[in-house]
Every structure is written in C-alpha cells, then in structure tokens.
Amino acid sequence: MTEAELLPVLKTALTEHFAAPVALARIHVRPGTYASSYQLQEVDVELADGSWLPLVVKSLGRQSMLP
C-alpha cells in the first residue's frame, strides 16, 4: 500500500484503538524485513504530539501474494 492509501486506514484504526481522535503528522513506509506468503511493510507513524508508533502492515489482497 502507498502512504496515501494507508493514511485514512491508519487514522481510523488508531482512533478506534485509542478511543479518541488521532492526528497523524506523517508516516514512513518501507518494505518489510520479513515476509510470509504476502507482502509486509514496516510503517513508522508520527503522531501530532511527536510520539512515534512502529507498525507492521500485511497486505492480504491477491496482488500482494509473493511468488
């Protein structure tokens, strides 16, 4: 997933997780170090308060399957 695709998904998921609105300052996406049958991406999320959340995103779509 691209950063543009991840932004709304992360904002919704983090708002639900923290049970409060979450403001994202920026995110950095890179290919994951490890993988299974599907692509993994490492995502560093900077919140508006300056804190960072290191996350891993696994894409489960057919197009994300590794050969």
Secondary structure, 3 states (H helix, E strand, C coil): CCHHHHHHHHHHHHHHHHCCCCCEEEEEEEECCCCCCECEEEEEEEECCCCEEEEEEECCCHHHECC
